[in-house]
């Protein structure tokens, strides 16, 4: 798994994490969920800023799963 961080050039303190996750058919479900969830949990535990998850297509489904799963463990920390 690889996670790249890009510091925002604006005056807002924003960190963008682009998560590289395993995909089917080589790595079937729930590999992508496990990869992305572990990264988001790391961010929740190590970042003070609010965390927002977004995605496109299959990534949007992962973002919804992540928001629901992390909301149970860390209420109010992760937004969709």
Steps between C-alpha positions, in 0.01 A plus 500: 500500500621848418367829632619830351459826690471841337501816711244754385649820357216704653496651846283212622673211671387219269673171433391295200560126530469303177470135597623225270296191583487142374238426234317196363538256337851449641389604848127440551269670747565610775866577414426858388294569813775364726768710327306825504357450848846445649623821336203707619535359852867602496399854397230517769750398766783727379336814356322771693318639195155382395517216249282493191481197274408526132512271204387451146321190368617203710692750715172670589370169632821458702464854635149419624617178663791684664280779631256251652766274649712780647193683630432200723852505647572874487169694508523839333857464368433384143262675260362391163 
